[in-house]
Amino acid sequence: MDAALLFLFCHYVFSKRCWGVLHSQARTASYSGQCKLSAKTGCDVLVQWVVGCVFKLLFIKDSSRFVFCRGSIGDALMKPAEHPSALRIGRLLNEAGVDTQVVEFEHPTRTSAEAAAAIGCSIAEIAKSIVFRGESSGLAVIVVASGDNRVSEAKVSEAVGEALARAGADFVRSATGYAIGGVAPLGHAQPVKLLLDEDLQRFETVWAAAGTPFSVFALRPALLPALTGADWADIRV
């Protein structure tokens, strides 16, 4: 059994043990009218928690199979990508010479706020993909924007030289190859028009979707023009 699996097993046992003790004491307290746990129970729970943390630090932090991100929702466990779309993005990034790893969350992060909370970064550091439909060309128009920016449809329309229309879920899927919430800045199913929000250059690292609503990858913004073939643009409202 490797270190990662050992941690997961111990974490499960410790969690079940702590919960069982707390539940049992709470039930006993409710019967007897007491409102506090015994000292012995408190020490027992504390020991279980400390041991669980030690296992996390020793076996997970240095494991190549798992990554912990400290976000506002707590420790979010991420693992190397397994979904075919995410694996494809990983291969494309590798072929482009981008040194990064595509990782997956246990739960979808469809919005910039959800992704930022899980990763532990600011919303602005999320490189979100906003998709429109070009009325004349029929192509998908993708704006890779800073997560806290509202995209100006007028500015985007002027930049791509055509009016824009709403892009429905079916159109997004057929044009990009990805579902809404998982549109990556590269590897699209059909030709697209793509713009990069110049405000992303404020950061050393940004996080982008990797083909699914629960997979992401990090990269330096300076790599985006070469990776996507797109230019920086002023797209903010």
Sequence and secondary structure as in RCSB ss.txt:
>XXXX:A:sequence
MDAALLFLFCHYVFSKRCWGVLHSQARTASYSGQCKLSAKTGCDVLVQWVVGCVFKLLFIKDSSRFVFCRGSIGD
ALMKPAEHPSALRIGRLLNEAGVDTQVVEFEHPTRTSAEAAAAIGCSIAEIAKSIVFRGESSGLAVIVVASGDNR
VSEAKVSEAVGEALARAGADFVRSATGYAIGGVAPLGHAQPVKLLLDEDLQRFETVWAAAGTPFSVFALRPALLP
ALTGADWADIRV
>XXXX:A:secstr
  HHHHHHHHHHHHHHHHHHHHHHHHHHHHHHT  S  HHHHHHHHHHHHHHHHHIIIIITT SS EEEEETTEE
EEEEE  SHHHHHHHHHHHHTT     EEESS   SHHHHHHHHTS GGGEEEEEEEEETTT  EEEEEEETT  
B HHHHHHHHTS EEE  HHHHHHHHSS TT   SS  SS EEEEEEGGGGG S EEEE SSTTEEEEE GGGHH
HHH  EEE  B 
